[in-house]
Amino acid sequence: MILFERNMLRASHLPFFVPFSLSHHSTHDQTSSYTPFFYPSKFLSRRFGREANNTSSAKLSSQWNNQRVQFVHGKLLSELSTWRIGGPAKYFTEFSNQTQLVAAISCRYCVDHSIRFFIVGKGSNCLFDDRGFDGCVMLNRIQFLERIHGGIYRVGSGYPLNKLGMQCSAEGFAGFEFACGIPGTIGGAVFMNAGAHGQEISDVIESVEIITINGEHRLIGRNDLLFYYRQSSFQKMQDLAAIVAVTFHLTPSSTSKTKAEEYLSRRKSSQPLSERSAGSVFRNPMGSAMTAGELIDKAGLKGYSIGGAKVSDMHANFFINLENSTSRDMVLLIKFVQEQVKLKFGIELEEEVCMVPYG
Ligand SMILES: Cc1cc2nc3c(=O)[nH]c(=O)nc-3n(C[C@H](O)[C@H](O)[C@H](O)COP(=O)(O)OP(=O)(O)OC[C@H]3O[C@@H](n4cnc5c(N)ncnc54)[C@H](O)[C@@H]3O)c2cc1C
């Protein structure tokens, strides 16, 4: 991840940021008023060494440590994101265990061709570029669940967050009720420190297992990790390739099932769950009495749309892909809402969603 950032810095001399690319086939003529956004590259992808410029002519599979890795050209990223936005990935592969992941990142193919890569879980917090991704997108399908003993669960990072929330709560353990209804994976949730209803995933983590960019397995205890509101140590970890498993420690509870059901029904009545969204677009601003959603609502922007992107009528911090929204529509809407809220309340809203640039 940071190798990518360092290389970008050296190449572009941009301090800490890389541009988010825009569609060249957008149907909207707002180009003149558009100023590109800049996002921290450390959030986005990892890269090996210097980038080679001859990757497209390379073969699409490789062997590493007896594991054959298949790469696919042109997988549409809209299929991997709950927003259903995004063009083709130059390379795409999937992994369902640690060995396959290590093979994918360590094989001669990736190393020789210096392909940067991006790990995707459910894609429920990502905005992919209309042009796609000029590297390799790796879909995490590590989905095991081990019940170690009462309240201790070891879970593959590709396991569905919502499912684990429902299971733990039904089995009489508290701490994961918030997860009911969130359509992410465990890995994405830990990376983002997902939370709701006053709970955060970091509250119940005992340890996290990762694979480094050198292909090594590492076990990290909770005390060696820092978590804040929607932030985790993993977002800044120099040598992280991917989170592969997480062990949770939950406490026995007689009310966990009822609480989980209550949280889920609250979510269903307040969020547009059947629409194509990425959950909350902005973090709730620190020191403000109002949430991001309340600020957007009070600014009169519920229902506002640009192109196919629209501020939800139901929850103002959810932006939906109403009708073939491009990433460009969504970025323009995000920027417009930020400007309006700043103008009306003097508050700068900060994105919670991860913008994944093309290159
Ligand atoms: C309807 C809806 C409701 C939502 N409600 C909430 C909510 O209440 N609270 C909340 O916090 N979020 C919420 N979200 C946002 C989102 O679901 C969470 O942030 C989720 O945990 C992200 O998981 P993911 O697997 O989809 O991550 P992705 O979107 O796939 O990835 C997000 C980031 O994590 C990284 N990542 C993913 N997996 C790994 C891994 N294994 N190792 C290393 N990095 C990884 C990615 O590279 C990317 O930078 C909601 C989203 C939707 C669509």
Ligand as a Chemical Component Dictionary entry (heavy atoms), coordinates in Angstrom:
data_LIG
# 
_chem_comp.id                   LIG 
_chem_comp.type                 NON-POLYMER 
_chem_comp.pdbx_formal_charge   0 
_chem_comp.three_letter_code    LIG 
# 
loop_
_chem_comp_atom.comp_id 
_chem_comp_atom.atom_id 
_chem_comp_atom.alt_atom_id 
_chem_comp_atom.type_symbol 
_chem_comp_atom.charge 
_chem_comp_atom.model_Cartn_x 
_chem_comp_atom.model_Cartn_y 
_chem_comp_atom.model_Cartn_z 
_chem_comp_atom.pdbx_ordinal 
LIG C1  C1  C 0 -26.855 0.026  2.880  1  
LIG C2  C2  C 0 -25.517 0.248  3.565  2  
LIG C3  C3  C 0 -25.472 0.495  4.928  3  
LIG C4  C4  C 0 -24.250 0.718  5.558  4  
LIG N1  N1  N 0 -24.243 0.958  6.900  5  
LIG C5  C5  C 0 -23.067 1.165  7.532  6  
LIG C6  C6  C 0 -23.052 1.415  8.948  7  
LIG O1  O1  O 0 -24.060 1.444  9.630  8  
LIG N2  N2  N 0 -21.833 1.607  9.536  9  
LIG C7  C7  C 0 -20.665 1.564  8.821  10 
LIG O2  O2  O 0 -19.591 1.741  9.421  11 
LIG N3  N3  N 0 -20.655 1.347  7.485  12 
LIG C8  C8  C 0 -21.820 1.136  6.834  13 
LIG N4  N4  N 0 -21.826 0.918  5.475  14 
LIG C9  C9  C 0 -20.561 0.966  4.719  15 
LIG C10 C10 C 0 -19.873 -0.402 4.520  16 
LIG O3  O3  O 0 -20.829 -1.430 4.445  17 
LIG C11 C11 C 0 -18.872 -0.726 5.609  18 
LIG O4  O4  O 0 -17.835 0.215  5.685  19 
LIG C12 C12 C 0 -18.277 -2.124 5.342  20 
LIG O5  O5  O 0 -17.740 -2.607 6.487  21 
LIG C13 C13 C 0 -17.251 -2.158 4.224  22 
LIG O6  O6  O 0 -16.965 -3.526 3.941  23 
LIG P1  P1  P 0 -16.683 -4.022 2.461  24 
LIG O7  O7  O 0 -16.292 -5.430 2.524  25 
LIG O8  O8  O 0 -17.828 -3.700 1.594  26 
LIG O9  O9  O 0 -15.436 -3.092 2.097  27 
LIG P2  P2  P 0 -15.062 -2.590 0.632  28 
LIG O10 O10 O 0 -16.024 -1.511 0.252  29 
LIG O11 O11 O 0 -14.884 -3.720 -0.280 30 
LIG O12 O12 O 0 -13.641 -1.923 0.943  31 
LIG C14 C14 C 0 -13.544 -0.778 1.771  32 
LIG C15 C15 C 0 -12.038 -0.522 2.048  33 
LIG O13 O13 O 0 -11.536 -1.586 2.838  34 
LIG C16 C16 C 0 -10.443 -2.214 2.170  35 
LIG N5  N5  N 0 -10.541 -3.653 2.416  36 
LIG C17 C17 C 0 -11.620 -4.449 2.202  37 
LIG N6  N6  N 0 -11.355 -5.699 2.568  38 
LIG C18 C18 C 0 -10.067 -5.710 3.005  39 
LIG C19 C19 C 0 -9.206  -6.731 3.513  40 
LIG N7  N7  N 0 -9.596  -7.993 3.657  41 
LIG N8  N8  N 0 -7.943  -6.378 3.853  42 
LIG C20 C20 C 0 -7.517  -5.097 3.741  43 
LIG N9  N9  N 0 -8.285  -4.092 3.251  44 
LIG C21 C21 C 0 -9.547  -4.409 2.911  45 
LIG C22 C22 C 0 -10.616 -1.879 0.703  46 
LIG O14 O14 O 0 -9.371  -1.963 0.003  47 
LIG C23 C23 C 0 -11.184 -0.476 0.784  48 
LIG O15 O15 O 0 -10.145 0.470  0.966  49 
LIG C24 C24 C 0 -23.050 0.691  4.819  50 
LIG C25 C25 C 0 -23.099 0.433  3.430  51 
LIG C26 C26 C 0 -24.317 0.217  2.812  52 
LIG C27 C27 C 0 -24.349 -0.055 1.326  53 
# 
loop_
_chem_comp_bond.comp_id 
_chem_comp_bond.atom_id_1 
_chem_comp_bond.atom_id_2 
_chem_comp_bond.value_order 
_chem_comp_bond.pdbx_ordinal 
LIG C1  C2  SING 1  
LIG C2  C3  SING 2  
LIG C2  C26 DOUB 3  
LIG C3  C4  DOUB 4  
LIG C4  N1  SING 5  
LIG C4  C24 SING 6  
LIG N1  C5  DOUB 7  
LIG C5  C6  SING 8  
LIG C5  C8  SING 9  
LIG C6  O1  DOUB 10 
LIG C6  N2  SING 11 
LIG N2  C7  SING 12 
LIG C7  O2  DOUB 13 
LIG C7  N3  SING 14 
LIG N3  C8  DOUB 15 
LIG C8  N4  SING 16 
LIG N4  C9  SING 17 
LIG N4  C24 SING 18 
LIG C9  C10 SING 19 
LIG C10 O3  SING 20 
LIG C10 C11 SING 21 
LIG C11 O4  SING 22 
LIG C11 C12 SING 23 
LIG C12 O5  SING 24 
LIG C12 C13 SING 25 
LIG C13 O6  SING 26 
LIG O6  P1  SING 27 
LIG P1  O7  DOUB 28 
LIG P1  O8  SING 29 
LIG P1  O9  SING 30 
LIG O9  P2  SING 31 
LIG P2  O10 DOUB 32 
LIG P2  O11 SING 33 
LIG P2  O12 SING 34 
LIG O12 C14 SING 35 
LIG C14 C15 SING 36 
LIG C15 O13 SING 37 
LIG C15 C23 SING 38 
LIG O13 C16 SING 39 
LIG C16 N5  SING 40 
LIG C16 C22 SING 41 
LIG N5  C17 SING 42 
LIG N5  C21 SING 43 
LIG C17 N6  DOUB 44 
LIG N6  C18 SING 45 
LIG C18 C19 SING 46 
LIG C18 C21 DOUB 47 
LIG C19 N7  SING 48 
LIG C19 N8  DOUB 49 
LIG N8  C20 SING 50 
LIG C20 N9  DOUB 51 
LIG N9  C21 SING 52 
LIG C22 O14 SING 53 
LIG C22 C23 SING 54 
LIG C23 O15 SING 55 
LIG C24 C25 DOUB 56 
LIG C25 C26 SING 57 
LIG C26 C27 SING 58 
# 
